[in-house]
Amino acid sequence: MQLIKVHGSENDFYMLDATKLNRQLTEDEIKQLAINICNRKSGLGDGADGLLWINKSEHNNVIGKMRVINSDGSEASMCGNGLRCVARYLAETNHQQSFTVETMEADLPVAKMPSLAAGVETYQAHIAPVSFAAKDLGMHVNNEADTLIDQSIAELDTDLKFTAVAVPNPHLIAFVDEETINGDYLGELGRYLNNKTNPVFPDGVNVSFVRILGKNQIFVRTFERGVGYTNACGTAMSASSLVSVLLHSDQVSNNTNISVCNPGGMVNTVVHHSVSEDDYIDLIGNATFVRTVEINLEDALTSNFEHVTINETNEQAAYEQFIQTLQTA
Ligand SMILES: N[C@@H](CCC[C@H](N)C(=O)O)C(=O)O
């Protein structure tokens, strides 16, 4: 089989087109495959944050379906950076520039966009549905409050104020200072809230710390459910942009391009918030294909990575050049 190593803001994945496999995999095998290849120490190459599983869609006017399996084998309802990479794969294989992709909870529009920089393939993904309801977040806070918007959490021993939002995977967001964003408190919280015995988010949650850098510019660092620290999380950056517009509208504007910096690079978001219609966010960023890896499926299922054929693209060099220009800007 062929795996493609891809990333969006260095949130990296192995991408697999399941329509090309010569047999169907069971759910247990899909989970095991993700665990095996994504392991950072014993996995395939340098591992990955997750597996993007592409299949046919049965829905009308939808050209493919994306599933995302985290590196620990758990399945997420959405993946923003992953959706851009899947969008590129489907665009190139179906010769289309804008179309719809099925994800676990919604069919979402995607489109090819002008490149962020030379050689940096760029795509837009529509991030939705959005909900602040505790039941959609699997959240139990402040004696079963219905929502959590810029509030402390009685069940957590911290003074930070949080906002919880599902897009539709769950996110918990706090605005913090520079020292806090760079320290390990994010990891402490993330590890606690993703431990199955915690009463607040028993199904886990993606936790992000956010700093407002300037007018329509934010920095987001995320501890991902099912992964741990990540270079970037597309849904977290989308959710953080929305929460920035809601709580800091003097600095971060609705219906306006927002630069979202992250440890792996930068994306743009546009928040569409309205009192009369459902909120959604446009997420625009790189969809970089780093290399292809040919491996026998049965070898991958038994973590035997001895016999692989690797073909590097030249896209990572272009991406790194893009990051360098960001740092010197
Ligand atoms: N990195 C992804 C999100 C992946 C899923 C997440 N870990 C979850 O379990 O919800 C993104 O770019 O959105």
Boltz pocket constraint, residues with backbone or C-beta under 6 A from the ligand:
constraints:
  - pocket:
      binder: B
      contacts: [[A, 11], [A, 68], [A, 70], [A, 75], [A, 76], [A, 77], [A, 78], [A, 79], [A, 80], [A, 81], [A, 82], [A, 169], [A, 170], [A, 206], [A, 224], [A, 225], [A, 226], [A, 227], [A, 232], [A, 233], [A, 234], [A, 235], [A, 236]]
      max_distance: 6.0
